[in-house]
Amino acid sequence: MGGDQNLAGQAPPMRNPPVVKISLIQLAVILLAALALELTQGRVIACSALLGGLLCVLPNLYFGLRAFDLMGSGRFAPDQRGKLRGARASQRTVMSFYRAETGKFVLTLAGFAAVFAAVRPLNAAVLFVSYSLCVILQWILVARLHAKP
């Protein structure tokens, strides 16, 4: 008998991914960076950096909550959650990820459009650099937190 299965022959349950924890860490880093930039570089740079970080964190938080069904889609009765197995569970998981990725994409596009339409003055370079650094921070956090037992 393999070490990854219990006596009933079932794989142990997967633990929930640290979606909220990653987003909170990212948010803390963004806020600290924006505060430091406010004090050293001025309000336009700080707001641009803050918005770039938020444009990364918020859609990714939505994706994580929706993809792993942590928001509760309401599509299944509470007694059915976690009881689907085999092809039905696989189909549900794939559809959940597709919906989550679509929502993340739409939120990201709408967020960038809203920022460019409504925020003046804005430093676009700082916005994109902040967004990119936040994506890299997410990769690092996922790798570090996923590696923990």
C-alpha angles and dihedrals in degrees: 000000000000122000092237095066133070125225092276090059093249125130114248114262116269116245117238114265115251092250098144093040092054092048092049092050091049091048092051091050091048093049093048092047092048091050092050091048091049090055096044110025106023140253100294093055092044094049092046091052092046092050092047090053093046090050087060101039102045099051090043091051089051090049094050095047094045098040094051091039092239091138092059108239093209089223093116130046113253091249091056096054112110093006097093113103139181120359095358092053091046092050091048091050094048092048090047090054093046092051091046094049092047091051092047091050093049092046091050094049093045091047094052091044092050093047094049092045099044111026118083127199099029133164102218094189092056090045092055094041091051091048091049094047090050090053090051090048089053091053091051093047093047091050093048098042094042091053092059115097 
